[in-house]
């Protein structure tokens, strides 16, 4: 009783003194700090006390500073942490591990306390006394110890609570995450993004974790997912996430690979990722090709959740690129980030537009060289025109004939001026003459002169077209013979030569050797050839024509002669013939070479 009476007397005296101080300094500028219903003056000195803590590394610290406790003397820091631990554990009855982590990992809050406390001889006792009469908002050191800064957790502080023990669901779900192996300083990010997770009733969160384990995910994978993608644990199991994992597994990609490539710096839209994977399957990529592509270039899928890749596909489709060509481009995709690849591709298109290249020609270059265009970060059009010393028209022509030249004009490279037109023409004529002499033309002969006159192509392109014919399965000597017989077959681009040979062999069923005596076939329009053979096959089926006509006989004569010799012998054939001539008989893959 004496002890209680003494404590009560001390409290009353303190209250009287505080009221006296308040009356004496009511008109002054002194700041009064509330302690419950009692006020103490911040600065008045009626008697001498021991000096407060002063240290050159500590004096003047502000809460707006870095919050680095290394600026506080080590001894002071340890005693302050110990006092805070004692208060949280012994006074507030928080679990020891929670209290210890909060006391050691809340530097901003610790600094805030130290600035308020009047330090006497024993720092720990001074802080303990302060905390005894100044209850703290325990959510502040709690959220800070979870890895959040004051500016981040201030909006998250509950308005009507000060003590952690009053929010039992928060602590329950916090302990579930800790026990699952998630680092405490990562939980702040989870709370910031997925606050609903910490409102689950007891037992709900463990069930959600186990639901993802049943999908075959390891605990380490799930820990990453909880930290990086906490919204996946709000509501039901995310089915788009499950679909992506299942599709990747069908491509031969293990979950451990996915775990390795998850990053906290990216956000993931699983629905978009699934859309991209489905699109790749639909455009003709096999599971093996798609799996290899994703493993070699994970950024295609994970950068922007495949959204950048989908934008790229849409961009290419606008220029008429086929799905097969897009699939082929992805298979040849260079070692470059998807964002940079798409940016480069768009910059090249803008450059071609600036030099006034026709849209049709831009489309051809985009369709035939997408990997090249996406790999080059080119100089600006004005810089190129100046460095190359050419006009827009000549630059357009040069790029159309030599798309590979774009690789020489990247940022940081030295660009040499193009040779003037006369020098270029002379060099081309020299190459052309040398090539034809190798083919067996006699020097200074009329045949050579005629071939040079009619063969209006760049000398540097002839060898490439020659090689294209050889690749079809014809010996070098026979190709030379074909060129001596019909040099103008080399006027066509290698893509057209390749397609015409493919049509002859795979559609018409002729062996490639038929080209040796009749190379002129490569000079004829594909629609003309197709019309003739459709009509020829119809007449053969009716029994009104010889079934062994030569390729040259069917193709070389004029339409009038063909009709007179073959079509008009059957009463219904003229109508079929006129219908074929009017109809677009070419299949889609051959229309581009007309």
C-alpha positions in Angstrom: 0.0 0.0 0.0 2.8 2.4 0.9 4.4 1.7 -2.5 1.1 2.4 -4.3 0.5 5.6 -2.2 4.1 6.7 -3.1 3.5 6.1 -6.8 0.2 8.0 -6.7 1.8 10.9 -4.9 4.6 11.1 -7.5 2.1 11.1 -10.3 0.0 14.0 -8.7 3.2 16.0 -8.1 4.2 15.5 -11.7 0.7 16.6 -12.8 0.8 19.7 -10.6 4.3 20.7 -12.0 3.2 20.2 -15.5 0.1 22.5 -15.0 2.3 25.1 -13.4 4.7 25.0 -16.3 1.8 25.2 -18.8 0.3 28.3 -17.0 3.7 30.0 -16.8 4.6 29.5 -20.5 1.1 29.6 -22.1 1.9 32.8 -23.9 5.4 31.7 -25.0 6.5 29.8 -28.1 7.4 26.7 -26.2 6.3 23.4 -27.8 4.4 21.1 -25.4 4.5 17.4 -26.0 1.5 15.4 -24.9 1.8 12.3 -22.7 -1.6 11.0 -22.2 -3.5 13.8 -20.4 -0.3 15.4 -19.2 2.0 17.9 -21.0 5.7 18.5 -20.4 7.6 21.4 -21.7 10.1 20.5 -24.4 12.9 22.9 -23.4 12.5 24.6 -19.9 15.3 24.1 -17.4 14.4 24.8 -13.7 17.2 22.7 -12.5 20.3 21.3 -13.9 20.2 17.8 -15.5 22.8 15.6 -17.2 23.5 16.5 -20.8 21.7 14.6 -23.6 23.5 12.4 -26.0 25.8 14.3 -28.4 27.9 12.8 -31.0 29.3 14.3 -34.2 28.0 11.5 -36.2 24.5 11.5 -34.7 23.7 15.2 -33.9 21.4 16.7 -36.5 20.2 13.5 -38.1 16.8 13.9 -39.7 14.1 11.4 -40.6 14.4 12.5 -44.2 17.9 11.2 -44.3 18.8 7.7 -45.5 17.8 6.0 -42.2 21.2 4.3 -42.1 21.8 3.3 -38.5 25.5 3.2 -39.2 25.5 6.9 -38.6 24.4 6.2 -35.0 27.2 5.1 -32.7 27.3 1.4 -32.6 27.0 1.2 -28.8 24.0 3.5 -28.9 22.4 1.5 -31.6 22.8 -1.8 -29.9 21.4 -0.5 -26.6 18.5 1.2 -28.4 17.7 -2.0 -30.3 17.9 -4.0 -27.1 15.5 -1.6 -25.3 13.0 -1.8 -28.2 13.3 -5.6 -28.3 12.6 -5.7 -24.5 9.6 -3.5 -24.9 8.1 -5.4 -27.8 8.7 -8.8 -26.4 8.2 -8.4 -22.6 5.8 -5.5 -22.5 3.8 -6.0 -25.6 4.1 -9.8 -25.6 5.1 -10.2 -29.3 6.9 -13.4 -30.3 10.6 -13.1 -29.6 11.6 -13.7 -33.3 9.1 -11.0 -34.4 10.3 -8.5 -31.8 14.0 -9.1 -32.6 13.5 -8.7 -36.3 11.5 -5.5 -35.8 14.1 -4.0 -33.4 17.1 -4.8 -35.7 15.5 -3.8 -39.0 13.7 -0.6 -38.5 16.4 2.1 -38.7 14.1 5.0 -39.6 11.9 4.2 -36.6 14.9 3.8 -34.3 16.3 7.1 -35.3 12.9 8.7 -34.7 12.8 7.4 -31.2 16.3 8.5 -30.4 15.6 12.0 -31.5 12.7 12.2 -29.0 14.3 10.6 -26.0 16.1 12.7 -23.4 19.2 10.5 -22.9 20.7 10.2 -19.5 23.6 8.1 -18.3 22.0 4.7 -19.3 20.7 4.8 -22.9 18.8 1.6 -22.6 17.1 2.7 -19.4 16.2 6.1 -20.9 14.6 4.5 -24.0 12.8 2.0 -21.8 11.4 4.9 -19.6 10.3 6.7 -22.8 8.5 3.7 -24.2 6.8 3.1 -20.9 5.0 6.4 -21.0 4.9 6.9 -24.8 3.1 4.0 -26.5 4.3 3.6 -30.1 2.5 2.7 -33.2 3.9 -0.8 -33.6 2.8 -1.0 -37.2 5.6 1.5 -38.1 8.6 -0.7 -37.1 6.7 -3.8 -38.2 6.2 -2.6 -41.8 9.7 -1.1 -41.9 11.2 -4.4 -40.8 9.3 -6.0 -43.8 11.4 -4.0 -46.2 9.2 -0.9 -46.7 10.3 2.7 -46.3 8.2 5.3 -44.3 6.9 6.9 -47.5 5.7 3.4 -48.7 4.1 2.2 -45.5 2.6 5.5 -44.3 -0.6 5.0 -46.4 -0.8 1.4 -45.2 -1.0 2.2 -41.5 -4.3 1.3 -40.0 -6.2 4.4 -38.7 -7.8 2.8 -35.6 -5.0 0.5 -34.4 -1.7 1.0 -32.7 -0.8 -2.5 -31.4 0.0 -5.5 -33.6 -1.7 -7.9 -31.3 -5.0 -6.2 -32.2 -4.6 -7.4 -35.8 -4.5 -11.2 -35.3 -5.2 -12.0 -39.0 -2.2 -9.9 -40.2 0.1 -11.7 -37.7 -1.3 -15.2 -38.6 -0.7 -14.8 -42.3 2.6 -13.2 -41.7 3.7 -16.2 -39.7 2.4 -18.6 -42.5 4.7 -16.8 -45.0 7.6 -16.8 -42.6 7.2 -20.5 -41.9 7.0 -21.2 -45.6 10.5 -19.9 -46.0 9.9 -16.4 -47.3 12.4 -13.8 -46.1 10.8 -11.3 -43.7 12.2 -8.3 -45.5 10.4 -9.5 -48.8 7.0 -9.7 -47.1 6.6 -5.9 -47.3 6.4 -6.0 -51.1 3.8 -8.8 -50.8 1.7 -6.7 -48.4 2.0 -3.6 -50.6 0.7 -5.4 -53.7 -1.6 -8.1 -52.2 -3.0 -6.8 -49.0 -5.9 -9.1 -49.3 -3.6 -12.1 -48.6 -3.2 -10.8 -45.0 -6.9 -10.7 -44.5 -7.5 -14.4 -45.0 -9.0 -16.4 -42.2 -6.9 -18.9 -40.3 -5.9 -21.9 -42.6 -6.9 -20.3 -45.9 -3.4 -19.2 -47.0 -1.8 -22.6 -46.4 -4.5 -24.2 -48.5 -3.7 -21.9 -51.4 0.0 -22.7 -51.1 -0.7 -26.4 -51.2 -3.0 -25.9 -54.2 0.0 -24.6 -56.2 2.2 -27.4 -54.9 -0.3 -29.9 -56.3 0.4 -28.5 -59.8 3.9 -29.8 -59.5 5.6 -26.6 -58.4 8.5 -26.7 -55.9 8.4 -24.7 -52.7 11.2 -22.5 -54.0 9.2 -21.8 -57.2 6.1 -20.9 -55.1 8.2 -18.7 -52.8 9.3 -16.7 -55.9 5.7 -16.5 -57.2 4.4 -15.2 -53.9 7.1 -12.5 -53.8 7.0 -11.5 -57.4 3.3 -12.2 -58.2 1.3 -12.0 -55.0 -1.9 -11.4 -56.9 -1.9 -15.0 -58.0 -2.8 -15.9 -54.4 -5.9 -13.6 -54.3 -9.1 -15.4 -55.2 -9.1 -18.8 -57.0 -6.2 -20.4 -58.7 -5.2 -18.4 -61.8 -6.1 -20.6 -64.7 -4.1 -18.6 -67.3 -1.0 -19.2 -65.1 -1.8 -22.9 -65.1 -2.4 -23.0 -68.9 1.0 -21.3 -69.5 2.8 -23.8 -67.3 1.0 -26.8 -69.0 1.8 -25.5 -72.5 5.5 -24.9 -71.6 5.6 -28.4 -70.1 4.2 -29.8 -73.4 7.1 -28.0 -75.2 9.6 -29.8 -73.0 10.3 -26.8 -70.8 10.6 -27.7 -67.1 9.2 -25.7 -64.3 12.7 -25.2 -62.9 13.6 -23.3 -66.1 10.5 -21.0 -65.7 11.5 -20.4 -62.0 15.0 -19.5 -63.1 13.7 -16.8 -65.5 11.2 -15.2 -63.3 12.3 -11.7 -62.2 11.0 -9.3 -59.6 11.6 -6.5 -62.0 9.0 -7.7 -64.5 5.3 -7.9 -64.3 3.5 -10.8 -65.9 0.2 -11.0 -67.8 -0.3 -14.8 -68.0 -3.3 -14.5 -70.3 -1.2 -12.6 -72.8 1.6 -15.1 -72.5 -0.9 -17.9 -73.3 -2.2 -16.0 -76.3 1.3 -15.6 -77.7 2.1 -19.3 -77.2 -1.2 -20.3 -78.8 -0.5 -18.0 -81.8 2.9 -19.5 -82.3 1.3 -22.9 -82.5 -1.3 -21.7 -84.9 1.1 -20.1 -87.3 2.8 -23.4 -87.9 5.6 -23.7 -85.3 6.0 -27.2 -84.2 6.3 -28.0 -80.5 10.0 -28.8 -80.9 10.6 -25.5 -82.8 8.6 -23.4 -80.3 10.3 -25.0 -77.3 13.7 -24.4 -78.7 12.8 -20.8 -79.5 11.6 -20.1 -76.0 14.7 -21.7 -74.4 17.1 -19.8 -76.6 15.2 -16.5 -76.4 13.2 -16.4 -73.1 12.8 -12.6 -73.5 10.4 -13.3 -76.3 8.0 -14.7 -73.8 8.9 -12.9 -70.5 9.6 -9.4 -71.8 6.3 -7.7 -71.6 4.6 -11.1 -71.1 4.8 -11.8 -74.9 3.0 -8.5 -75.6 6.0 -7.1 -77.5 6.2 -10.3 -79.6 2.4 -10.1 -80.4 2.9 -6.4 -81.5 5.8 -7.6 -83.7 3.6 -10.2 -85.3 0.8 -7.7 -85.9 3.4 -5.2 -87.4 4.7 -7.9 -89.9 1.2 -8.9 -90.9 0.4 -5.4 -91.9 3.2 -5.7 -94.5 1.8 -8.9 -95.9 4.2 -11.3 -94.1 2.8 -14.8 -94.1 2.5 -16.9 -91.0 5.1 -19.3 -92.3 7.5 -16.4 -92.8 6.8 -15.2 -89.3 7.5 -18.7 -87.9 10.7 -18.8 -89.9 11.8 -15.4 -88.6 11.3 -16.6 -85.0 13.4 -19.6 -85.7 16.2 -17.4 -86.9 15.7 -14.8 -84.2 19.0 -13.0 -83.4 20.6 -12.6 -79.9 18.9 -9.3 -79.1 16.1 -8.2 -76.7 12.7 -8.3 -78.2 12.1 -4.6 -77.4 15.3 -3.5 -79.2 14.5 -5.8 -82.2 11.0 -4.3 -82.7 12.4 -0.8 -82.2 15.1 -1.4 -84.8 12.5 -2.8 -87.3 10.3 0.2 -87.0 13.2 2.6 -87.3 14.3 0.9 -90.6 10.7 1.2 -91.9 10.7 4.9 -91.0 14.0 5.4 -92.7 12.8 3.8 -95.9 9.7 6.0 -95.7 11.8 9.1 -95.3 13.9 8.4 -98.4 10.5 8.0 -100.2 10.7 4.3 -101.1 7.4 3.0 -102.3 5.2 1.2 -99.8 5.2 -1.9 -102.0 9.0 -2.1 -102.0 9.2 -1.5 -98.3 6.9 -4.4 -97.8 9.1 -6.7 -99.9 12.2 -5.8 -97.9 10.3 -6.3 -94.5 9.0 -9.7 -95.7 12.2 -11.0 -97.0 14.7 -9.6 -94.4 12.9 -9.2 -91.0 15.7 -10.7 -88.9 18.3 -8.4 -90.7 16.2 -5.2 -90.2 15.6 -6.0 -86.5 19.3 -6.6 -85.8 20.5 -3.2 -87.1 20.3 0.1 -85.2 20.7 2.4 -88.2 21.9 6.0 -88.5 19.3 8.6 -89.4 18.2 9.1 -93.0 19.8 12.6 -93.2 23.1 11.3 -91.9 23.1 8.4 -94.3 22.4 10.6 -97.3 25.2 12.9 -96.4 27.7 10.2 -95.6 26.9 8.1 -98.7 26.8 11.2 -100.9 23.7 10.1 -102.7 20.1 11.3 -103.3 17.0 9.6 -102.0 16.2 7.9 -105.4 19.6 6.3 -105.7 19.7 5.2 -102.1 16.3 3.5 -102.5 17.5 1.6 -105.6 20.8 0.7 -103.8 18.9 -0.7 -100.7 16.5 -2.7 -102.9 19.3 -4.3 -104.8 21.6 -4.8 -101.8 19.5 -5.1 -98.5 22.5 -6.6 -96.8 24.3 -3.2 -97.1 22.1 -2.0 -94.2 24.4 -3.9 -91.8 27.2 -1.5 -92.8 25.2 1.6 -91.8 24.6 1.0 -88.1 25.3 3.6 -85.4 28.9 4.0 -84.6 30.2 2.6 -87.9 32.1 4.6 -90.5 30.2 5.0 -93.7 32.1 5.3 -97.0 30.5 7.2 -99.9 29.0 5.1 -102.6 30.9 5.0 -105.9 29.4 7.4 -108.5 27.0 6.0 -111.1 29.7 5.7 -113.8 32.2 3.9 -111.7 29.4 1.5 -110.5 28.3 0.8 -114.0 31.8 0.2 -115.2 32.5 -2.2 -112.4 29.2 -4.0 -113.0 30.0 -4.4 -116.7 33.4 -5.8 -116.0 32.0 -8.4 -113.6 29.3 -9.3 -116.1 31.8 -9.8 -118.9 34.1 -12.0 -116.7 31.1 -14.1 -115.7 29.9 -14.7 -119.3 33.4 -15.6 -120.4 33.5 -18.2 -117.6 30.2 -19.6 -119.0 31.9 -20.3 -122.3 31.2 -17.2 -124.4 34.0 -16.3 -126.8 35.7 -13.0 -126.2 34.7 -10.2 -128.6 32.1 -12.4 -130.2 28.7 -11.2 -131.4 27.0 -13.6 -128.9 28.9 -12.0 -126.0 28.1 -8.5 -127.2 24.4 -9.4 -127.6 24.2 -11.0 -124.1 25.9 -8.0 -122.5 23.5 -5.7 -124.2 20.3 -7.6 -123.3 21.3 -8.8 -119.8 20.5 -5.6 -117.9 21.4 -6.7 -114.4 24.2 -6.0 -111.9 27.2 -8.1 -112.6 27.4 -9.0 -108.9 24.0 -10.8 -109.0 24.8 -13.2 -111.8 26.8 -15.7 -109.7 24.0 -15.9 -107.1 21.4 -16.8 -109.8 23.7 -19.3 -111.4 24.2 -21.0 -108.0 20.4 -21.1 -107.5 20.0 -23.2 -110.7 22.8 -25.5 -109.7 21.2 -26.0 -106.2 18.1 -27.5 -108.0 20.2 -30.5 -109.0 21.8 -29.5 -112.4 25.5 -30.0 -113.0 27.7 -27.0 -113.5 28.5 -27.8 -117.2 24.8 -28.1 -117.9 24.0 -24.8 -116.3 26.7 -23.2 -118.4 25.2 -24.7 -121.5 21.7 -23.4 -120.5 23.1 -19.9 -120.0 24.9 -19.9 -123.4 21.6 -21.0 -124.9 19.4 -18.5 -123.1 21.4 -15.9 -121.1 18.3 -13.9 -120.4 17.2 -16.5 -117.8 19.6 -14.7 -115.4 17.5 -11.4 -115.7 15.2 -12.9 -113.0 15.9 -12.8 -109.3 16.9 -16.0 -107.6 13.6 -16.2 -105.6 11.7 -16.3 -108.9 14.0 -18.8 -110.5 13.6 -21.0 -107.4 9.8 -20.8 -107.5 9.6 -21.6 -111.2 11.8 -24.7 -110.9 9.7 -25.8 -107.9 6.5 -25.4 -109.9 8.0 -27.4 -112.8 9.1 -30.3 -110.6 6.5 -30.5 -107.8 3.4 -29.2 -109.6 3.9 -30.3 -113.2 5.8 -33.4 -112.4 8.7 -32.9 -114.8 12.3 -33.9 -113.9 14.6 -30.9 -113.5 16.7 -32.2 -116.3 14.0 -31.0 -118.8 15.4 -27.5 -118.2 18.8 -28.3 -119.9 17.4 -28.5 -123.5 14.7 -25.9 -122.8 16.0 -23.2 -120.3 13.6 -20.7 -121.9 10.9 -22.1 -119.6 12.3 -19.9 -116.8 11.6 -16.8 -118.9 7.8 -17.5 -119.3 5.1 -16.0 -117.1 3.8 -18.5 -114.6 0.1 -17.8 -115.3 0.7 -18.6 -119.0 2.4 -21.9 -118.1 -0.3 -22.9 -115.7 -3.1 -22.1 -118.1 -1.5 -24.2 -120.9 -1.0 -27.2 -118.7 -4.5 -27.1 -117.1 -5.9 -27.0 -120.6 -3.5 -29.7 -121.9 -4.4 -32.0 -119.0 -8.2 -31.5 -119.6 -7.8 -32.4 -123.3 -5.7 -35.4 -122.4 -8.5 -36.6 -120.1 -11.0 -36.2 -123.0 -8.7 -38.1 -125.4 -8.4 -35.3 -127.9 -4.6 -34.6 -127.6 -1.3 -36.6 -127.6 -0.3 -37.4 -124.0 3.4 -37.0 -124.7 3.8 -33.4 -126.0 7.1 -31.8 -125.1 7.4 -29.0 -122.5 8.6 -26.6 -125.2 5.7 -27.5 -127.5 3.1 -26.7 -124.9 4.7 -23.4 -123.7 6.3 -21.6 -126.6 3.5 -21.2 -129.1 1.2 -18.2 -129.0 -2.3 -18.5 -127.5 -3.8 -18.3 -131.1 -1.7 -21.1 -132.3 -2.3 -23.2 -129.2 -6.1 -22.8 -129.6 -6.0 -23.6 -133.3 -3.8 -26.7 -132.9 -5.3 -28.2 -129.8 -8.3 -26.4 -128.2 -10.6 -26.1 -131.1 -10.7 -29.8 -131.8 -13.2 -30.3 -128.9 -16.6 -28.6 -128.9 -16.5 -27.8 -125.2 -12.8 -26.9 -125.0 -13.0 -23.2 -126.1 -15.3 -22.3 -123.2 -12.9 -24.0 -120.7 -9.9 -22.2 -122.3 -11.5 -18.8 -122.0 -12.5 -19.5 -118.4 -8.9 -20.5 -117.5 -7.5 -17.4 -119.2 -9.8 -15.1 -117.2 -9.4 -16.9 -113.9 -6.5 -16.4 -111.5 -5.2 -20.0 -111.7 -2.1 -19.4 -109.7 -1.9 -20.8 -106.2 -1.2 -18.3 -103.4 2.5 -19.2 -103.1 3.1 -18.3 -106.8 1.1 -15.1 -107.1 4.0 -12.9 -105.9 6.2 -13.8 -108.8 3.9 -12.8 -111.6 
